[in-house]
């Protein structure tokens, strides 16, 4: 029997057109898709993205529930979280043992706050010789940057990418130290984030993007009024050095304006 492989695949931020060609080919080739979902009775968002561009007819598809709870580096997760990882790993191992490749689609890129690596670590603890291949995806922040025509970082700027659910102390420290801050998981804590931005003088430097690249996309540049019911797919980009106009671009525009005034005189 051939050695089978688990493919952990980044599906991008939500627009199926942003699936990479490699992801598309791999998803098409895999006979089994194991898709993560955040609620027991819900459905997999990653699978919904994939289903728009991949013919799922004839594939064996099952969804795996992963509780969305805080996981702290270096500390054991809560028991139900650990049990979910083990249950998912066991189901996938059973498929691999049959010689069947498995695709595990995950939102964005597997390297950025993804369930994929927790699954990978659990698989290794249960089967050290398991074959796993990661496939990079387009992260949400890259799509948000493209949709707003606003760079994430330029020149010698420092970038921080953090969940908005961090404590006020950690977020305040990050806001004060970095040139660009990308906040993920914003939807549940938006009022608190806007308060911190107001206190640090960065409220007018922030842009909120909902459903980037998807139907219903909304870009909010004025956060003086906090939007109600922000969507789950919400990311915030805060640029200490402003929006798309870099320092040197502003200087060029100022010089052009000065020349225009001189020519009029």
Secondary structure, DSSP 4 states (H G I P E B T S, - for coil): -PPP-EEEEE-BSS-GGGS-HHHHHHHHH-SEEEEEESSTTS--HHHHHHHTTS--TT-EEEEEE-------TTSPPPHHHHHHHHHHHHHHHHHHTTT--EEEEESB-TTSS-HHHHHHHHHHHH-TT--EEEE----HHHHHHHHHT--S--TT--EEEEETTS-HHHHHHHHHH-SEEEEES-TTSHHHHHHHHHHTT-GGGEEEEESTTSTT-EEE---SSPPSS--SSEEEEEETT-SS--HHHHHHHHHHHHHHHHHH-
